């Protein structure tokens, strides 16, 4: 067991399985890469999330497509997240629903299913498919999982490369740790689309501001940026820091996907939502 204690203002306490973290924002400490990514998870983690998500896809000619998603997340088990996603608009994807049930054993593939309304069929998404596009976006199914934190440290090696000050896409200056994440388990190396990720973690709120994605040949081909970080109050008065604006840019395709969140955190969600049967019913 390891205890991090940042004895500064506004302390929050949160249990993350085998690690107990006491932290607060406002003071920079010296950490390992693993510790930074655990703080990142603790800072953003809620128990539940109900979100309306607006999504804009832009191609290299500047043409846009808009989508609206409804998302339900149960994170009560920190290493076994349950996620339900339903596309509300436009008509060509309306009613498409995706259910992901992650496992406590990181060596096991999450159970993933997609409901295709045109076919009225449920299709299983296998572990070998996690590199596929998430319904035509620049995110993959792998990107939609909780890659880092308590579960991630079992699959990755995290190394702090340096400290650096950057300006986010909304013009806000951030002092960051720059962390390299490399998959290390045989399963993760085989299934992941990435040889490594470089992650800029804000030293104030532990938010991942930039993520560079490198393919199997070591080429930087995608970049995720996050901004508009806001505080919510979770269960027990816990401070939760989340970016409301996340964009993924695929440099090879010259294509990007912008996501804007409107989330309600730590409100009850009925358990039946996270079942295969509910995939055919919807929200």
DRENPA-3360 file (N, C-alpha, C; in nm, 2 decimals, always signed):
BEGIN
1 = XXXXXXXX = +0.08/-0.12/+0.00/+0.00/+0.00/+0.00/+0.09/+0.12/+0.00 ~ +0.04/+0.23/-0.08/+0.12/+0.35/-0.08/+0.03/+0.47/-0.05 ~ +0.08/+0.56/+0.03/+0.00/+0.68/+0.06/+0.06/+0.80/+0.00 ~ -0.02/+0.88/-0.08/+0.02/+1.01/-0.12/-0.04/+1.11/-0.03 ~ +0.03/+1.20/+0.02/-0.03/+1.30/+0.10/+0.01/+1.44/+0.06 ~ -0.08/+1.52/+0.00/-0.04/+1.65/-0.04/-0.11/+1.74/+0.06 ~ -0.03/+1.79/+0.16/-0.09/+1.86/+0.27/-0.11/+2.01/+0.23 ~ -0.20/+2.04/+0.14/-0.23/+2.17/+0.10/-0.38/+2.19/+0.11;
9 = XXXXXXXX = -0.43/+2.29/+0.05/-0.57/+2.33/+0.07/-0.67/+2.23/+0.00 ~ -0.80/+2.23/+0.05/-0.91/+2.16/-0.01/-0.88/+2.02/-0.03 ~ -0.85/+1.94/+0.07/-0.82/+1.80/+0.05/-0.94/+1.72/+0.01 ~ -0.92/+1.62/-0.08/-1.02/+1.53/-0.12/-0.96/+1.39/-0.09 ~ -1.05/+1.30/-0.05/-1.01/+1.16/-0.02/-1.08/+1.07/-0.10 ~ -1.01/+0.97/-0.16/-1.08/+0.88/-0.25/-1.01/+0.75/-0.25 ~ -1.08/+0.64/-0.24/-1.02/+0.51/-0.24/-1.01/+0.45/-0.38 ~ -0.90/+0.40/-0.42/-0.89/+0.34/-0.56/-0.84/+0.20/-0.55;
17 = XXXXXXXX = -0.92/+0.11/-0.49/-0.88/-0.03/-0.48/-0.77/-0.05/-0.39 ~ -0.65/-0.10/-0.44/-0.54/-0.13/-0.35/-0.46/-0.01/-0.31 ~ -0.50/+0.11/-0.36/-0.43/+0.23/-0.33/-0.52/+0.33/-0.27 ~ -0.48/+0.40/-0.16/-0.56/+0.50/-0.10/-0.49/+0.64/-0.12 ~ -0.56/+0.73/-0.18/-0.49/+0.86/-0.21/-0.56/+0.97/-0.14 ~ -0.48/+1.05/-0.08/-0.53/+1.18/-0.02/-0.46/+1.29/-0.10 ~ -0.54/+1.38/-0.17/-0.47/+1.48/-0.25/-0.56/+1.61/-0.25 ~ -0.49/+1.71/-0.29/-0.56/+1.83/-0.32/-0.49/+1.91/-0.43;
25 = XXXXXXXX = -0.56/+2.00/-0.49/-0.49/+2.08/-0.60/-0.41/+2.19/-0.54 ~ -0.31/+2.23/-0.62/-0.25/+2.36/-0.59/-0.10/+2.35/-0.55 ~ -0.05/+2.23/-0.53/+0.09/+2.22/-0.50/+0.16/+2.11/-0.58 ~ +0.27/+2.14/-0.64/+0.33/+2.04/-0.73/+0.43/+1.96/-0.64 ~ +0.42/+1.83/-0.65/+0.50/+1.74/-0.58/+0.59/+1.66/-0.68 ~ +0.68/+1.58/-0.63/+0.76/+1.49/-0.71/+0.70/+1.35/-0.71 ~ +0.66/+1.31/-0.83/+0.59/+1.18/-0.84/+0.66/+1.09/-0.95 ~ +0.63/+0.96/-0.94/+0.66/+0.87/-1.05/+0.55/+0.88/-1.16;
33 = XXXXXXXX = +0.58/+0.82/-1.28/+0.48/+0.82/-1.38/+0.35/+0.75/-1.34 ~ +0.37/+0.64/-1.27/+0.25/+0.57/-1.22/+0.17/+0.65/-1.12 ~ +0.23/+0.72/-1.03/+0.16/+0.80/-0.94/+0.08/+0.92/-1.01 ~ +0.14/+0.98/-1.11/+0.07/+1.08/-1.18/-0.05/+1.03/-1.25 ~ -0.05/+0.91/-1.31/-0.16/+0.86/-1.38/-0.27/+0.81/-1.28 ~ -0.23/+0.77/-1.16/-0.33/+0.74/-1.06/-0.40/+0.86/-1.01 ~ -0.32/+0.97/-0.99/-0.38/+1.10/-0.95/-0.48/+1.15/-1.06 ~ -0.44/+1.13/-1.19/-0.52/+1.17/-1.30/-0.66/+1.10/-1.29;
41 = XXXXXXXX = -0.66/+0.97/-1.26/-0.78/+0.89/-1.25/-0.86/+0.94/-1.14 ~ -0.80/+0.95/-1.02/-0.87/+1.00/-0.90/-0.94/+1.13/-0.92 ~ -0.87/+1.22/-0.99/-0.92/+1.36/-1.01/-1.05/+1.36/-1.09 ~ -1.05/+1.27/-1.20/-1.16/+1.28/-1.29/-1.28/+1.18/-1.26 ~ -1.25/+1.08/-1.17/-1.34/+0.97/-1.15/-1.46/+1.01/-1.07 ~ -1.58/+0.97/-1.12/-1.71/+0.98/-1.05/-1.76/+0.84/-1.03 ~ -1.87/+0.83/-0.96/-1.93/+0.70/-0.94/-2.02/+0.66/-1.06 ~ -2.10/+0.76/-1.10/-2.19/+0.74/-1.22/-2.18/+0.87/-1.30;
49 = XXXXXXXX = -2.22/+0.86/-1.43/-2.23/+0.97/-1.52/-2.34/+0.96/-1.61 ~ -2.42/+1.06/-1.62/-2.53/+1.07/-1.72/-2.49/+1.19/-1.81 ~ -2.47/+1.17/-1.94/-2.42/+1.28/-2.03/-2.50/+1.28/-2.16 ~ -2.52/+1.40/-2.20/-2.56/+1.43/-2.34/-2.43/+1.48/-2.41 ~ -2.39/+1.42/-2.52/-2.26/+1.45/-2.58/-2.29/+1.49/-2.73 ~ -2.24/+1.61/-2.76/-2.25/+1.66/-2.90/-2.12/+1.63/-2.96 ~ -2.13/+1.58/-3.08/-2.01/+1.53/-3.16/-2.01/+1.60/-3.30 ~ -1.89/+1.65/-3.33/-1.88/+1.71/-3.47/-1.76/+1.65/-3.54;
57 = XXXXXXXX = -1.79/+1.59/-3.65/-1.68/+1.52/-3.73/-1.65/+1.61/-3.85 ~ -1.53/+1.64/-3.87/-1.48/+1.74/-3.98/-1.38/+1.67/-4.07 ~ -1.41/+1.67/-4.20/-1.31/+1.61/-4.29/-1.21/+1.71/-4.34 ~ -1.12/+1.67/-4.42/-1.01/+1.76/-4.47/-1.06/+1.87/-4.55 ~ -1.18/+1.87/-4.61/-1.24/+1.98/-4.68/-1.32/+2.07/-4.60 ~ -1.32/+2.05/-4.47/-1.39/+2.13/-4.37/-1.54/+2.10/-4.36 ~ -1.58/+1.99/-4.43/-1.72/+1.95/-4.42/-1.75/+1.89/-4.28 ~ -1.86/+1.93/-4.22/-1.90/+1.88/-4.09/-2.02/+1.79/-4.09;
65 = XXXXXXXX = -2.01/+1.69/-4.00/-2.13/+1.61/-3.96/-2.15/+1.62/-3.81 ~ -2.27/+1.63/-3.77/-2.31/+1.65/-3.63/-2.38/+1.52/-3.58 ~ -2.35/+1.49/-3.46/-2.42/+1.38/-3.39/-2.45/+1.41/-3.25 ~ -2.55/+1.35/-3.19/-2.58/+1.36/-3.05/-2.59/+1.22/-2.99 ~ -2.52/+1.21/-2.88/-2.51/+1.08/-2.81/-2.57/+1.10/-2.67 ~ -2.63/+0.99/-2.62/-2.66/+0.98/-2.47/-2.58/+0.87/-2.41 ~ -2.51/+0.91/-2.30/-2.41/+0.82/-2.24/-2.45/+0.79/-2.10 ~ -2.44/+0.67/-2.05/-2.46/+0.63/-1.91/-2.34/+0.55/-1.87;
73 = XXXXXXXX = -2.28/+0.59/-1.76/-2.16/+0.52/-1.71/-2.18/+0.48/-1.56 ~ -2.14/+0.36/-1.53/-2.14/+0.31/-1.39/-1.99/+0.28/-1.36 ~ -1.93/+0.36/-1.27/-1.79/+0.34/-1.23/-1.78/+0.30/-1.09 ~ -1.88/+0.24/-1.03/-1.88/+0.21/-0.89/-1.77/+0.10/-0.86 ~ -1.74/+0.02/-0.96/-1.63/-0.07/-0.95/-1.52/-0.01/-1.04 ~ -1.41/+0.04/-0.97/-1.31/+0.13/-1.04/-1.24/+0.06/-1.15 ~ -1.23/-0.08/-1.14/-1.16/-0.15/-1.25/-1.25/-0.22/-1.34 ~ -1.38/-0.20/-1.33/-1.48/-0.27/-1.42/-1.59/-0.18/-1.45;
81 = XXXXXXXX = -1.56/-0.08/-1.53/-1.66/+0.02/-1.57/-1.76/-0.04/-1.66 ~ -1.89/+0.01/-1.65/-2.00/-0.03/-1.74/-2.04/+0.10/-1.81 ~ -2.05/+0.09/-1.95/-2.08/+0.20/-2.03/-2.19/+0.17/-2.13 ~ -2.29/+0.25/-2.14/-2.40/+0.24/-2.24/-2.40/+0.37/-2.32 ~ -2.39/+0.36/-2.45/-2.39/+0.47/-2.54/-2.51/+0.45/-2.64 ~ -2.59/+0.56/-2.66/-2.69/+0.55/-2.76/-2.68/+0.68/-2.85 ~ -2.69/+0.66/-2.98/-2.69/+0.77/-3.08/-2.83/+0.82/-3.10 ~ -2.85/+0.95/-3.07/-2.99/+1.00/-3.08/-3.01/+1.07/-3.22;
89 = XXXXXXXX = -2.91/+1.13/-3.28/-2.92/+1.19/-3.41/-2.78/+1.18/-3.48 ~ -2.77/+1.18/-3.61/-2.88/+1.20/-3.71/-2.95/+1.06/-3.74 ~ -3.03/+1.07/-3.84/-3.12/+0.95/-3.88/-3.03/+0.83/-3.91 ~ -2.92/+0.85/-3.98/-2.84/+0.73/-4.03/-2.78/+0.65/-3.92 ~ -2.76/+0.71/-3.80/-2.70/+0.64/-3.69/-2.80/+0.63/-3.57 ~ -2.91/+0.69/-3.58/-3.00/+0.70/-3.47/-3.04/+0.55/-3.42 ~ -3.04/+0.53/-3.29/-3.07/+0.40/-3.24/-2.96/+0.30/-3.23 ~ -2.84/+0.34/-3.29/-2.72/+0.26/-3.27/-2.68/+0.27/-3.12;
97 = XXXXXXXX = -2.66/+0.15/-3.06/-2.63/+0.14/-2.92/-2.51/+0.05/-2.89 ~ -2.43/+0.09/-2.79/-2.31/+0.02/-2.76/-2.30/+0.00/-2.61 ~ -2.28/-0.13/-2.57/-2.27/-0.16/-2.43/-2.13/-0.22/-2.41 ~ -2.06/-0.17/-2.31/-1.92/-0.22/-2.27/-1.92/-0.25/-2.13 ~ -1.88/-0.37/-2.09/-1.87/-0.42/-1.96/-1.73/-0.46/-1.93 ~ -1.65/-0.38/-1.87/-1.51/-0.41/-1.84/-1.50/-0.51/-1.73 ~ -1.38/-0.58/-1.72/-1.36/-0.69/-1.63/-1.26/-0.65/-1.52 ~ -1.28/-0.71/-1.40/-1.18/-0.68/-1.29/-1.05/-0.74/-1.33;
105 = XXXXXXXX = -1.05/-0.86/-1.40/-0.92/-0.92/-1.44/-0.88/-0.85/-1.58 ~ -0.77/-0.78/-1.57/-0.73/-0.71/-1.69/-0.68/-0.80/-1.80 ~ -0.66/-0.93/-1.77/-0.62/-1.02/-1.88/-0.74/-1.07/-1.96 ~ -0.86/-1.04/-1.91/-0.99/-1.07/-1.98/-1.03/-0.95/-2.07 ~ -1.08/-0.98/-2.19/-1.14/-0.88/-2.27/-1.27/-0.83/-2.21 ~ -1.29/-0.70/-2.22/-1.43/-0.65/-2.18/-1.53/-0.71/-2.27 ~ -1.65/-0.73/-2.22/-1.77/-0.77/-2.31/-1.82/-0.64/-2.38 ~ -1.82/-0.65/-2.51/-1.86/-0.53/-2.59/-1.96/-0.58/-2.69;
113 = XXXXXXXX = -2.08/-0.50/-2.70/-2.18/-0.54/-2.80/-2.23/-0.41/-2.86 ~ -2.26/-0.42/-2.99/-2.32/-0.30/-3.06/-2.46/-0.35/-3.12 ~ -2.56/-0.27/-3.10/-2.69/-0.29/-3.16/-2.70/-0.21/-3.29 ~ -2.73/-0.27/-3.40/-2.75/-0.20/-3.53/-2.89/-0.20/-3.57 ~ -2.96/-0.08/-3.55/-3.11/-0.08/-3.57/-3.15/-0.12/-3.71 ~ -3.07/-0.09/-3.82/-3.11/-0.13/-3.95/-3.13/-0.28/-3.97 ~ -3.04/-0.35/-3.90/-3.05/-0.50/-3.90/-3.13/-0.56/-3.79 ~ -3.15/-0.48/-3.69/-3.22/-0.52/-3.56/-3.14/-0.64/-3.50;
121 = XXXXXXXX = -3.01/-0.62/-3.51/-2.92/-0.73/-3.45/-2.82/-0.67/-3.36 ~ -2.78/-0.76/-3.26/-2.67/-0.73/-3.17/-2.54/-0.80/-3.22 ~ -2.43/-0.73/-3.23/-2.31/-0.79/-3.28/-2.21/-0.77/-3.16 ~ -2.13/-0.88/-3.14/-2.03/-0.87/-3.04/-1.90/-0.81/-3.10 ~ -1.83/-0.72/-3.02/-1.71/-0.66/-3.06/-1.60/-0.73/-2.99 ~ -1.51/-0.80/-3.06/-1.41/-0.88/-3.00/-1.29/-0.79/-2.96 ~ -1.20/-0.85/-2.88/-1.08/-0.78/-2.84/-0.99/-0.74/-2.96 ~ -0.99/-0.82/-3.06/-0.91/-0.79/-3.18/-0.97/-0.67/-3.26;
129 = XXXXXXXX = -1.09/-0.63/-3.22/-1.15/-0.52/-3.30/-1.14/-0.38/-3.23 ~ -1.06/-0.38/-3.12/-1.06/-0.25/-3.04/-0.99/-0.14/-3.11 ~ -0.92/-0.17/-3.22/-0.85/-0.06/-3.30/-0.94/-0.01/-3.40 ~ -1.07/-0.06/-3.42/-1.16/-0.01/-3.52/-1.22/+0.12/-3.48 ~ -1.26/+0.20/-3.57/-1.32/+0.33/-3.55/-1.45/+0.31/-3.47 ~ -1.47/+0.40/-3.37/-1.59/+0.41/-3.29/-1.70/+0.48/-3.37 ~ -1.77/+0.40/-3.45/-1.89/+0.44/-3.53/-1.85/+0.56/-3.62 ~ -1.74/+0.54/-3.69/-1.70/+0.64/-3.79/-1.62/+0.76/-3.74;
137 = XXXXXXXX = -1.59/+0.77/-3.61/-1.52/+0.88/-3.55/-1.37/+0.86/-3.56 ~ -1.30/+0.95/-3.50/-1.15/+0.94/-3.50/-1.11/+0.87/-3.37 ~ -1.20/+0.84/-3.28/-1.18/+0.76/-3.16/-1.20/+0.61/-3.20 ~ -1.12/+0.52/-3.14/-1.14/+0.38/-3.15/-1.21/+0.33/-3.02 ~ -1.25/+0.20/-3.03/-1.31/+0.14/-2.91/-1.20/+0.14/-2.80 ~ -1.08/+0.12/-2.83/-0.97/+0.13/-2.73/-0.97/+0.26/-2.66 ~ -0.99/+0.37/-2.74/-0.98/+0.51/-2.68/-1.10/+0.53/-2.59 ~ -1.21/+0.46/-2.61/-1.32/+0.48/-2.52/-1.31/+0.41/-2.39;
145 = XXXXXXXX = -1.22/+0.32/-2.37/-1.20/+0.25/-2.25/-1.12/+0.34/-2.15 ~ -1.12/+0.30/-2.02/-1.03/+0.36/-1.92/-0.89/+0.30/-1.94 ~ -0.81/+0.37/-2.01/-0.68/+0.31/-2.04/-0.58/+0.32/-1.93 ~ -0.59/+0.43/-1.85/-0.49/+0.45/-1.74/-0.56/+0.45/-1.60 ~ -0.47/+0.46/-1.50/-0.52/+0.45/-1.37/-0.50/+0.31/-1.31 ~ -0.59/+0.27/-1.22/-0.57/+0.14/-1.14/-0.56/+0.03/-1.24 ~ -0.65/+0.02/-1.34/-0.64/-0.08/-1.44/-0.52/-0.07/-1.54 ~ -0.50/+0.06/-1.57/-0.39/+0.09/-1.67/-0.25/+0.05/-1.62;
153 = XXXXXXXX = -0.22/+0.07/-1.49/-0.09/+0.04/-1.44/-0.05/-0.10/-1.45 ~ -0.15/-0.19/-1.47/-0.12/-0.33/-1.49/-0.08/-0.37/-1.63 ~ -0.12/-0.27/-1.72/-0.09/-0.30/-1.87/+0.02/-0.21/-1.93 ~ +0.06/-0.11/-1.85/+0.15/-0.01/-1.91/+0.27/+0.02/-1.82 ~ +0.37/+0.07/-1.88/+0.48/+0.13/-1.81/+0.47/+0.28/-1.83 ~ +0.48/+0.35/-1.72/+0.46/+0.50/-1.72/+0.59/+0.56/-1.68 ~ +0.64/+0.66/-1.76/+0.77/+0.72/-1.73/+0.75/+0.87/-1.75 ~ +0.79/+0.95/-1.65/+0.79/+1.10/-1.66/+0.91/+1.14/-1.75;
161 = XXXXXXXX = +0.88/+1.20/-1.86/+0.99/+1.24/-1.95/+1.05/+1.38/-1.91 ~ +0.96/+1.47/-1.87/+1.00/+1.60/-1.84/+0.88/+1.68/-1.78 ~ +0.90/+1.80/-1.74/+0.80/+1.89/-1.70/+0.80/+2.01/-1.81 ~ +0.68/+2.05/-1.84/+0.67/+2.15/-1.95/+0.54/+2.23/-1.94 ~ +0.55/+2.36/-1.98/+0.44/+2.45/-1.98/+0.38/+2.46/-2.12 ~ +0.25/+2.44/-2.14/+0.19/+2.44/-2.27/+0.07/+2.53/-2.26 ~ +0.02/+2.57/-2.38/-0.11/+2.65/-2.38/-0.21/+2.56/-2.45 ~ -0.33/+2.54/-2.38/-0.43/+2.45/-2.44/-0.50/+2.52/-2.56;
169 = XXXXXXXX = -0.59/+2.44/-2.62/-0.66/+2.49/-2.74/-0.75/+2.61/-2.71 ~ -0.78/+2.64/-2.59/-0.86/+2.76/-2.55/-0.77/+2.87/-2.50 ~ -0.64/+2.86/-2.51/-0.55/+2.96/-2.47/-0.51/+2.97/-2.33 ~ -0.54/+2.86/-2.25/-0.51/+2.86/-2.11/-0.37/+2.79/-2.09 ~ -0.28/+2.86/-2.01/-0.15/+2.81/-1.99/-0.16/+2.70/-1.88 ~ -0.09/+2.59/-1.90/-0.09/+2.47/-1.81/+0.05/+2.43/-1.79 ~ +0.09/+2.41/-1.66/+0.21/+2.34/-1.63/+0.19/+2.19/-1.62 ~ +0.27/+2.11/-1.69/+0.23/+1.97/-1.70/+0.35/+1.88/-1.67;
177 = XXXXXXXX = +0.32/+1.76/-1.63/+0.41/+1.65/-1.64/+0.39/+1.59/-1.78 ~ +0.50/+1.55/-1.85/+0.49/+1.48/-1.97/+0.52/+1.33/-1.95 ~ +0.42/+1.25/-1.97/+0.43/+1.11/-1.93/+0.43/+1.02/-2.05 ~ +0.52/+0.92/-2.06/+0.52/+0.82/-2.17/+0.45/+0.70/-2.12 ~ +0.35/+0.65/-2.19/+0.28/+0.53/-2.16/+0.31/+0.42/-2.27 ~ +0.37/+0.31/-2.23/+0.40/+0.20/-2.32/+0.33/+0.07/-2.27 ~ +0.26/+0.01/-2.36/+0.20/-0.12/-2.32/+0.30/-0.22/-2.30 ~ +0.29/-0.31/-2.19/+0.39/-0.40/-2.15/+0.34/-0.55/-2.15;
185 = XXXXXXXX = +0.21/-0.57/-2.13/+0.17/-0.71/-2.13/+0.16/-0.76/-2.27 ~ +0.18/-0.89/-2.28/+0.17/-0.95/-2.42/+0.04/-0.93/-2.48 ~ -0.07/-0.94/-2.41/-0.21/-0.92/-2.46/-0.23/-0.77/-2.51 ~ -0.18/-0.68/-2.42/-0.20/-0.54/-2.46/-0.12/-0.50/-2.58 ~ +0.00/-0.55/-2.59/+0.09/-0.52/-2.70/+0.03/-0.57/-2.83 ~ -0.03/-0.69/-2.82/-0.09/-0.75/-2.94/-0.22/-0.68/-2.99 ~ -0.30/-0.64/-2.89/-0.43/-0.58/-2.93/-0.43/-0.43/-2.95 ~ -0.34/-0.36/-2.88/-0.34/-0.22/-2.89/-0.30/-0.17/-3.03;
193 = XXXXXXXX = -0.36/-0.06/-3.07/-0.31/+0.01/-3.20/-0.19/+0.09/-3.18 ~ -0.15/+0.11/-3.06/-0.04/+0.20/-3.02/+0.08/+0.14/-2.97 ~ +0.20/+0.19/-3.02/+0.33/+0.15/-2.96/+0.35/+0.23/-2.83 ~ +0.30/+0.35/-2.83/+0.31/+0.43/-2.71/+0.22/+0.55/-2.72 ~ +0.20/+0.62/-2.60/+0.13/+0.74/-2.60/+0.21/+0.84/-2.51 ~ +0.21/+0.97/-2.55/+0.28/+1.07/-2.47/+0.16/+1.16/-2.42 ~ +0.16/+1.17/-2.28/+0.05/+1.23/-2.22/+0.09/+1.36/-2.14 ~ +0.03/+1.47/-2.16/+0.06/+1.59/-2.09/-0.05/+1.60/-1.97;
201 = XXXXXXXX = +0.00/+1.59/-1.85/-0.10/+1.59/-1.73/-0.08/+1.72/-1.66 ~ -0.19/+1.80/-1.65/-0.19/+1.93/-1.58/-0.15/+1.91/-1.43 ~ -0.05/+1.99/-1.38/-0.01/+1.97/-1.25/-0.10/+2.03/-1.14 ~ -0.20/+2.11/-1.19/-0.30/+2.17/-1.09/-0.41/+2.07/-1.06 ~ -0.47/+2.02/-1.17/-0.59/+1.94/-1.15/-0.58/+1.79/-1.20 ~ -0.45/+1.76/-1.25/-0.42/+1.62/-1.29/-0.50/+1.58/-1.41 ~ -0.54/+1.68/-1.49/-0.62/+1.64/-1.62/-0.52/+1.62/-1.73 ~ -0.55/+1.52/-1.81/-0.47/+1.49/-1.93/-0.51/+1.59/-2.04;
209 = XXXXXXXX = -0.42/+1.69/-2.07/-0.45/+1.80/-2.16/-0.42/+1.77/-2.30 ~ -0.31/+1.70/-2.33/-0.27/+1.65/-2.46/-0.23/+1.50/-2.45 ~ -0.27/+1.43/-2.56/-0.22/+1.29/-2.57/-0.18/+1.27/-2.72 ~ -0.05/+1.23/-2.74/-0.01/+1.20/-2.87/-0.01/+1.04/-2.88 ~ -0.06/+0.99/-2.99/-0.07/+0.85/-3.02/+0.03/+0.81/-3.13 ~ +0.11/+0.71/-3.10/+0.21/+0.66/-3.20/+0.17/+0.52/-3.24 ~ +0.17/+0.49/-3.37/+0.13/+0.36/-3.43/+0.24/+0.26/-3.40 ~ +0.22/+0.14/-3.45/+0.32/+0.03/-3.43/+0.45/+0.05/-3.48;
217 = XXXXXXXX = +0.46/+0.14/-3.58/+0.59/+0.18/-3.64/+0.65/+0.30/-3.57 ~ +0.59/+0.35/-3.47/+0.64/+0.46/-3.40/+0.61/+0.60/-3.46 ~ +0.51/+0.60/-3.55/+0.48/+0.73/-3.61/+0.36/+0.79/-3.54 ~ +0.38/+0.92/-3.51/+0.28/+1.00/-3.44/+0.17/+1.03/-3.54 ~ +0.05/+0.97/-3.52/-0.06/+0.98/-3.62/-0.19/+1.04/-3.57 ~ -0.20/+1.05/-3.43/-0.32/+1.11/-3.38/-0.29/+1.19/-3.26 ~ -0.37/+1.30/-3.23/-0.35/+1.38/-3.12/-0.49/+1.41/-3.05 ~ -0.49/+1.39/-2.92/-0.61/+1.43/-2.85/-0.58/+1.55/-2.76;
225 = XXXXXXXX = -0.67/+1.65/-2.77/-0.66/+1.77/-2.68/-0.78/+1.78/-2.60 ~ -0.76/+1.83/-2.47/-0.88/+1.85/-2.38/-0.87/+1.99/-2.32 ~ -0.98/+2.05/-2.30/-0.99/+2.19/-2.25/-1.12/+2.22/-2.18 ~ -1.13/+2.34/-2.13/-1.25/+2.38/-2.06/-1.27/+2.29/-1.94 ~ -1.17/+2.28/-1.85/-1.18/+2.19/-1.73/-1.26/+2.26/-1.62 ~ -1.36/+2.18/-1.58/-1.45/+2.24/-1.48/-1.46/+2.14/-1.36 ~ -1.50/+2.20/-1.24/-1.52/+2.12/-1.12/-1.66/+2.08/-1.10 ~ -1.68/+1.96/-1.06/-1.81/+1.91/-1.01/-1.79/+1.85/-0.87;
233 = XXXXXXXX = -1.90/+1.84/-0.80/-1.90/+1.78/-0.67/-1.96/+1.65/-0.67 ~ -1.88/+1.55/-0.63/-1.93/+1.41/-0.63/-1.98/+1.36/-0.49 ~ -1.99/+1.23/-0.48/-2.03/+1.17/-0.36/-1.94/+1.21/-0.25 ~ -1.99/+1.24/-0.13/-1.91/+1.27/-0.01/-1.84/+1.41/-0.03 ~ -1.88/+1.49/-0.12/-1.82/+1.62/-0.14/-1.69/+1.62/-0.22 ~ -1.66/+1.51/-0.29/-1.54/+1.49/-0.36/-1.53/+1.59/-0.48 ~ -1.42/+1.66/-0.50/-1.40/+1.74/-0.61/-1.37/+1.66/-0.73 ~ -1.44/+1.68/-0.84/-1.42/+1.60/-0.97/-1.38/+1.71/-1.08;
241 = XXXXXXXX = -1.27/+1.69/-1.14/-1.22/+1.78/-1.24/-1.23/+1.72/-1.38 ~ -1.31/+1.77/-1.47/-1.33/+1.71/-1.60/-1.32/+1.82/-1.71 ~ -1.26/+1.78/-1.83/-1.26/+1.87/-1.94/-1.40/+1.85/-2.01 ~ -1.46/+1.96/-2.05/-1.59/+1.95/-2.12/-1.57/+1.95/-2.27 ~ -1.45/+1.98/-2.32/-1.42/+1.98/-2.46/-1.30/+1.89/-2.49 ~ -1.33/+1.79/-2.57/-1.22/+1.69/-2.61/-1.22/+1.67/-2.76 ~ -1.11/+1.68/-2.82/-1.10/+1.67/-2.97/-0.99/+1.57/-3.01 ~ -1.02/+1.48/-3.10/-0.92/+1.39/-3.15/-0.90/+1.42/-3.30;
249 = XXXXXXXX = -0.77/+1.44/-3.33/-0.73/+1.47/-3.47/-0.65/+1.35/-3.53 ~ -0.69/+1.30/-3.64/-0.62/+1.20/-3.71/-0.53/+1.27/-3.82 ~ -0.40/+1.28/-3.80/-0.32/+1.35/-3.89/-0.31/+1.29/-4.03 ~ -0.31/+1.15/-4.03/-0.30/+1.08/-4.16/-0.43/+1.10/-4.24 ~ -0.54/+1.10/-4.18/-0.67/+1.11/-4.26/-0.71/+1.26/-4.27 ~ -0.64/+1.35/-4.20/-0.68/+1.49/-4.20/-0.82/+1.50/-4.16 ~ -0.86/+1.44/-4.05/-1.00/+1.43/-4.01/-1.00/+1.45/-3.86 ~ -1.10/+1.51/-3.80/-1.11/+1.53/-3.66/-1.25/+1.51/-3.61;
257 = XXXXXXXX = -1.25/+1.48/-3.48/-1.38/+1.46/-3.41/-1.38/+1.54/-3.28 ~ -1.47/+1.64/-3.27/-1.48/+1.72/-3.15/-1.60/+1.68/-3.06 ~ -1.58/+1.66/-2.93/-1.68/+1.62/-2.84/-1.70/+1.73/-2.73 ~ -1.83/+1.76/-2.71/-1.86/+1.86/-2.60/-1.96/+1.78/-2.51 ~ -1.92/+1.79/-2.38/-2.00/+1.71/-2.28/-2.09/+1.80/-2.20 ~ -2.21/+1.75/-2.17/-2.30/+1.81/-2.08/-2.34/+1.70/-1.98 ~ -2.27/+1.69/-1.87/-2.27/+1.57/-1.78/-2.34/+1.61/-1.65 ~ -2.40/+1.51/-1.59/-2.45/+1.51/-1.45/-2.38/+1.39/-1.38;
265 = XXXXXXXX = -2.31/+1.42/-1.27/-2.23/+1.31/-1.21/-2.30/+1.27/-1.08 ~ -2.27/+1.14/-1.05/-2.31/+1.07/-0.93/-2.46/+1.08/-0.89 ~ -2.54/+1.06/-1.00/-2.68/+1.04/-0.98/-2.72/+0.89/-1.01 ~ -2.82/+0.84/-0.94/-2.85/+0.69/-0.96/-2.88/+0.66/-1.10 ~ -2.83/+0.54/-1.15/-2.87/+0.49/-1.28/-2.92/+0.35/-1.26 ~ -3.03/+0.31/-1.32/-3.09/+0.18/-1.30/-3.00/+0.08/-1.37 ~ -2.98/-0.04/-1.30/-2.89/-0.14/-1.34/-2.93/-0.20/-1.48 ~ -3.06/-0.21/-1.51/-3.10/-0.28/-1.63/-3.04/-0.21/-1.76;
273 = XXXXXXXX = -3.00/-0.09/-1.75/-2.94/-0.02/-1.87/-2.82/-0.10/-1.91 ~ -2.74/-0.16/-1.82/-2.62/-0.22/-1.86/-2.63/-0.37/-1.89 ~ -2.74/-0.40/-1.97/-2.76/-0.54/-2.01/-2.78/-0.55/-2.16 ~ -2.76/-0.67/-2.21/-2.78/-0.69/-2.35/-2.92/-0.67/-2.39 ~ -3.02/-0.70/-2.31/-3.16/-0.69/-2.34/-3.19/-0.54/-2.36 ~ -3.13/-0.45/-2.29/-3.16/-0.31/-2.30/-3.11/-0.25/-2.43 ~ -3.01/-0.32/-2.49/-2.96/-0.27/-2.62/-3.07/-0.26/-2.72 ~ -3.17/-0.35/-2.72/-3.28/-0.34/-2.81/-3.39/-0.24/-2.77;
281 = XXX = -3.39/-0.20/-2.65/-3.49/-0.11/-2.59/-3.45/+0.04/-2.61 ~ -3.33/+0.07/-2.55/-3.28/+0.21/-2.56/-3.33/+0.30/-2.45 ~ -3.27/+0.42/-2.44/-3.31/+0.52/-2.34/-3.44/+0.59/-2.38;
% end
